[in-house]
Structure formats: C-alpha cells, structure tokens
Amino acid sequence: MNGGFEKSFTSRFASLLASRDRDYLLSPTGTQVKVSDLEGKVLGLYFSANWYSPCRSFTQLLADVYEQLKSKGSEFEIVFVSSDKDLEALNNYRACMPWLTVPFSDSESKKALNRKFEVEGIPCLIILHPGDNKDEATLYDGVELIHRYGDQAFPFTKEKLEELHREEKLKHENQTLTTLLTNHDRDCFLIHPPTNQVSFLSRLRGKVGLYFSGQWCRPCLKFTPKPISIYHKIKQLLEEKGGEDFKIVFVSNDRDEDSFESYFGSMPWLSLLFEDAAIKSLYKYFDVQGIPCLVIIGPDGKTVTNRGRNLINLYQENAYPQLLRKEMDEGRRTYLSLRIMRGVGMNLHWHRKGLEEGPSYAVTVTSRGLLGLPVS
C-alpha cells in the first residue's frame, strides 16, 4: 500500500472507489489491483452480503454472467461493496466471487458509495459507464437486467436495452405453448412415476400453469400444498362441466436430481425433465426472481397472469375461476401491477374478509429495503 498516497480524483472511478490512503481494490486472490485499471470499462457496483440468502442466490447467477462476458473479452468489471458484519463473513462470501472487492477495513468508502447511490436494499447492482461523468447513464436496476437478459444486456446502453425490449415484446406476442416448452431435443414431459414420459401434444389442452419451485426453498414447501388442493378442485369442476382442461407443469429449481424426484413425487401434475434445457430460459423469459411462482398460460398460448401464487394466497380454495380468468377487477389489477421499486422491497400482505359476500381487500405495504423471495 502507498502510505503517502493522496487521492487526486483524476477520473470518475477513482473518485468513487479510491480513498485518501488507498488507490487499489482486492482481487479474488487478495492481490492489489489499481483502481486506474478500471478506466474504459463498464463497471458494476455490487452491493450484497453473505448473511442474506437472496444475495447468495443472485451472486451465483451474476458470477455465471460475469464469466460468460469475460470469456467473450467484454470490457466489464464488477466491484463488490460488502454489507457483511465481519471480515470472516466477507472472506467466506468473496471466495465464490471472481471479481474485485472494496477492502473490508475501508468502511468510510463503503458508506459513501451506499449514500451516493441511495442503496436501500440488497442485492443491488449499479451499472456505470466509463464516459458518463454526470451520472446520466447510471443504471440502478442491474439486478433485474441480469435476471431478465443475462449476458445479453451488455453493454447496458439505452440502445441495447431498447433492442432487447423490442425482441422480448415480439417473443411474447408470438408466444405459444410449443415455443415455450419444446425444443429439438425433447417434446415430452415426466409423469408419475418420474421414469415415465408422455408426449407434449397429447397432454396439454386448455389452460396450463407453469409452477416454478424447488424443494430447498422453505416458502415453496409451505405453499405447494395449496395449488395441489386447488388443482384437484379445478380438475373436478372442469370434468363435471365437460369443458376445457387444465394442467400444471413443474419447472424445477432443485439443486440435485434426488431432491427433484422427491419433491416432484408429492405433485399430481406434469414436469419438465430435471436440468431440461428449457428450464433456465423459462425462468429468464418470465423474469422469475423469486419462487414459488405460478404462471398461467391460456389455450391460445398467451400469458393470462404471472401472479398465480398471489391469487391462490388471496382466494385460497376459491381461487378458481380467478386463476383462469383473463379479465381482472380493479382491485386485483392494482395489486398485481405493483412492482418492486428501485432499492425498496415492497412486501404486500392481503387480508381476506367476508368471502361469503365476495372478496374485499386491505393492503399493508411494508418497506423493508430487502429484495428477495416474496413472502408467503
């Protein structure tokens, strides 16, 4: 370290990431990397902490994207700004990170970065561009962009993001069950027992639910019995009416095949194969940032709602026909359209009252400042 180093603020990145007695960051191996080495690169400031499980989950995704961009020679770098409580926790967390880190001892720089970018929730990824000295091109929604577009979002310019948005809109307009769920390697699903397979077209008629879930996730284990109960009820009602069918397809987030088979064994519906090539693309396509998540697809292959979980929690056993209805009343539309605002996690708790007279709503919005899996 340069004991007599005085920060000259000759560049934007230096003014943000260097301090009066430090002009370096730490590499994954612990060596010092000059802040000046970042000049000319697109930079991501990653605010995160080892103690928060959604941060650890997102870090894995971000590391994959980072390695993909590096393998292509992209001028991109990430700097980790830790919110860990002690050095041991930071070092344990940093061991899975292939990028640079602000030293744990420099608490003042970390606090200054949090204030500068008004970071109120983690994980948070701020994207900075090398030629933007007035913060005009700063992006505050890097986490969402990585979830939605992965490495395709680079270089995170306005033009690139508009192009991706147009492509995404076109995909949704031309969406069908076939394009969503099949590929040239596979056109079948699993049924029980898990070793059995059925053809795609012979099983999917009417509306289809895509259930994103994993056995490792405690909210998933708590929620899954609800759609199972409602699924049986919907199937019975549709059979009595002799009308359209309704199927659910499990889109696994399990970490190993044994867990997948154990979890799928509790479900009465279909499933994509474990580690099916379509799984990652479906999570990205529907922007699934938290599980469990239930997406409802209509007979025309278009999305009816991606808030099936919320509807089940709201209506419980009375979720049918709300799950299969394209039209929404104003109260539900307002609720389901609320987004996570920049840096603030909005946990929405619905209180059901007087269901015998139809549902009425009371909403409590709690700003917790933590982005992650939705509450049950």
Protein Blocks (a to p, Z undefined) as FASTA:
>chain_A
ZZkbccehlafklmmmmcfkbcbdcdfkopacdfklmgoiacddddddfklmklmmmmmm
mmmmmmmmmmnopacddddddfbfbfklmmmmmmmpcbdcddfklmmlmmmmmmmnopab
dcddddddfklmnommpcfklmmmmmmnmmmlpgoiaklmmmmmmmmmmmmmmgcfklmm
gcfkbccdcdddfkbccdfklmmgcjdddddddfklmklmmmmmmmmmmmmmmmmmmmmn
opacdddddddfbfbfklmmmmmmmpcbdcddehiaklmmmmmmnopabdcddddddfko
pafbfclmmmmmmnmmmlpcklmpmbdcfklmmmmmpccdehiacddddddehklnopad
ddddddehpacdddZZ
